Amino acid sequence: MPGTERQTTPPRPKGYINWPVRARTAPDVHRSPCHASWHTDFARFVGGGLLVIAAMIPALIWRLIDEEKFLARNLPGYVEYQKKCGIV
């Protein structure tokens, strides 16, 4: 039937974007709040994790020292083992 043929555009290279579309959308992407603040959220996350680790280290050291004292007091032969290994 005449007049029912569809018009097609000529083939374009892969990745081709019309310039007006690209120029119109680029500033919108840079203004989005998610794009602008991901690095600050990451910094807060890392900073919070470092605070938790810094608070846990003294507790772990205290527990280690307390366990060594407990073993020396309650485990026969542990003091000799410490001397042999150079712990005491």
C-alpha positions in Angstrom: 0.0 0.0 0.0 1.4 3.3 -0.9 2.0 5.8 2.0 2.3 3.1 4.7 6.1 2.8 4.5 7.9 3.9 7.6 10.7 6.3 7.3 13.9 5.2 9.1 16.8 7.3 10.1 20.2 6.5 8.7 22.4 4.2 10.9 24.6 6.0 13.5 27.8 4.9 15.2 27.4 3.0 18.5 27.3 5.4 21.5 26.1 8.4 19.4 24.0 10.9 21.4 22.3 13.9 19.9 24.0 17.0 21.1 20.9 18.8 22.3 20.0 15.8 24.5 23.4 15.6 25.9 23.7 19.3 26.6 20.3 19.4 28.3 20.9 16.4 30.7 24.5 16.9 31.8 23.9 19.8 34.2 20.9 17.9 35.7 23.2 14.9 36.5 25.7 17.1 38.3 23.0 18.8 40.4 21.5 15.6 41.8 21.9 15.3 45.6 22.9 11.6 45.4 25.8 12.4 43.0 27.0 15.3 45.0 27.1 13.7 48.5 28.2 10.1 48.2 31.7 11.0 49.2 30.6 12.8 52.4 28.4 9.8 53.4 31.4 7.5 52.8 33.6 9.7 54.9 31.1 9.7 57.8 30.9 5.9 57.6 34.6 5.4 57.6 35.1 8.0 60.5 32.4 6.2 62.6 34.1 2.9 62.0 37.5 4.2 63.1 36.0 5.6 66.3 34.5 2.2 67.1 37.8 0.4 66.4 39.7 3.0 68.5 37.3 2.3 71.4 37.7 -1.5 71.1 41.5 -1.7 71.1 42.0 -0.8 74.8 39.3 -3.3 75.8 41.0 -6.1 73.7 44.4 -5.3 75.2 42.9 -5.3 78.7 41.2 -8.7 78.0 44.4 -10.2 76.7 46.4 -9.1 79.8 43.7 -10.4 82.1 43.6 -13.7 80.3 47.3 -14.2 80.6 47.1 -13.5 84.4 44.2 -15.9 84.7 46.1 -18.7 82.9 49.3 -18.1 84.9 47.2 -18.4 88.1 45.0 -21.4 87.2 46.9 -23.5 84.6 49.8 -25.6 86.0 53.0 -25.2 84.0 51.9 -22.0 82.2 54.4 -19.8 84.0 57.2 -22.1 82.8 55.8 -21.9 79.3 55.7 -18.1 79.4 59.3 -18.1 80.5 60.3 -20.5 77.8 58.6 -18.5 75.1 59.8 -15.1 76.4 56.4 -13.7 77.3 57.4 -12.8 80.9 
